[in-house]
Amino acid sequence: MIFLDMCNFDGLFVGLMTFLIIGVFHPLVIKGEYYMGQKCNWLFAIGGLASLVGSLFTAGVVSILLGVTSFSCFWSILEVREQRERVRKGWFPANPNRKEK
């Protein structure tokens, strides 16, 4: 029991949550590009800004996780563009109901 009292699990928790947050954004990028195309970038930008502001006004682990979420949103804007290229190359299916310019 003394060993557990000496341990700080915040780093492990932040690492696990970062892994899960990044893991959630992969399918969000794929589905967002499939259903909305480049328009989903606005959602990622708004989500990134909202979580960035939230991270500035909170403290501790919550602030860190909001910061990770914020930059995951910003990175997803770039990934949507990459996803468009992956669809063009045939690596992912294109949405037949959406008209592209």
C-alpha positions as CSV (number, residue, x, y, z in Angstrom):
1,M,0.0,0.0,0.0
2,I,2.9,2.4,0.7
3,F,4.1,1.9,-2.9
4,L,0.7,3.1,-4.3
5,D,0.7,6.1,-2.0
6,M,4.1,7.2,-3.5
7,C,2.9,6.8,-7.1
8,N,1.5,9.6,-9.2
9,F,-0.8,8.2,-11.9
10,D,-1.5,11.5,-13.6
11,G,1.0,10.9,-16.3
12,L,-0.3,7.4,-17.1
13,F,-3.8,8.7,-17.2
14,V,-2.9,11.6,-19.5
15,G,-1.0,9.2,-21.8
16,L,-4.0,6.8,-21.9
17,M,-6.5,9.5,-22.6
18,T,-4.3,11.0,-25.3
19,F,-4.1,7.7,-27.0
20,L,-7.9,7.4,-26.8
21,I,-8.5,10.9,-28.1
22,I,-6.2,10.4,-31.1
23,G,-7.9,7.1,-31.7
24,V,-11.3,8.7,-31.8
25,F,-10.2,11.3,-34.3
26,H,-9.2,8.8,-36.9
27,P,-12.7,7.6,-37.7
28,L,-14.0,11.1,-37.3
29,V,-11.8,12.3,-40.1
30,I,-12.8,9.4,-42.3
31,K,-16.5,9.7,-41.7
32,G,-16.4,13.5,-41.9
33,E,-14.7,13.5,-45.3
34,Y,-17.1,10.8,-46.5
35,Y,-20.3,12.6,-45.5
36,M,-19.3,16.3,-45.6
37,G,-16.1,16.6,-47.6
38,Q,-14.0,19.6,-46.9
39,K,-16.9,21.3,-45.1
40,C,-16.1,19.2,-41.9
41,N,-13.0,21.3,-41.5
42,W,-15.2,24.0,-40.0
43,L,-16.4,21.6,-37.3
44,F,-12.8,20.6,-36.5
45,A,-11.8,24.3,-36.4
46,I,-14.7,25.3,-34.1
47,G,-14.0,22.2,-31.8
48,G,-10.3,23.1,-31.7
49,L,-10.9,26.7,-30.8
50,A,-13.5,25.7,-28.2
51,S,-11.3,23.2,-26.5
52,L,-8.3,25.6,-26.7
53,V,-10.2,28.3,-24.9
54,G,-11.4,25.6,-22.4
55,S,-7.9,24.6,-21.7
56,L,-6.9,28.1,-21.0
57,F,-9.5,28.5,-18.3
58,T,-9.2,25.1,-16.5
59,A,-6.4,23.6,-14.5
60,G,-4.6,20.3,-14.1
61,V,-5.3,17.2,-16.0
62,V,-8.5,18.6,-17.5
63,S,-6.5,21.5,-19.1
64,I,-4.0,19.1,-20.5
65,L,-6.7,16.9,-22.0
66,L,-8.5,19.8,-23.5
67,G,-5.2,21.0,-25.0
68,V,-4.7,17.5,-26.5
69,T,-8.2,17.6,-27.9
70,S,-7.6,21.0,-29.3
71,F,-4.5,20.1,-31.3
72,S,-6.1,16.8,-32.4
73,C,-8.9,18.9,-33.9
74,F,-6.4,21.2,-35.6
75,W,-4.4,18.2,-36.9
76,S,-7.6,16.7,-38.2
77,I,-8.1,19.7,-40.6
78,L,-4.9,18.6,-42.3
79,E,-5.9,15.0,-42.2
80,V,-9.2,15.7,-44.0
81,R,-7.2,17.0,-46.9
82,E,-5.0,13.9,-46.8
83,Q,-8.1,11.8,-46.6
84,R,-9.4,13.4,-49.8
85,E,-6.2,12.2,-51.5
86,R,-6.5,8.7,-50.1
87,V,-10.1,8.6,-51.5
88,R,-8.8,9.9,-54.9
89,K,-6.2,7.1,-55.0
90,G,-8.9,4.5,-54.2
91,W,-7.7,3.6,-50.8
92,F,-11.0,4.6,-49.2
93,P,-14.5,4.6,-50.8
94,A,-15.9,7.8,-52.1
95,N,-19.4,8.9,-51.2
96,P,-21.5,8.4,-54.4
97,N,-24.3,10.7,-53.2
98,R,-22.0,13.8,-52.7
99,K,-21.1,16.0,-55.7
100,E,-17.5,17.2,-55.7
101,K,-16.4,20.3,-57.6
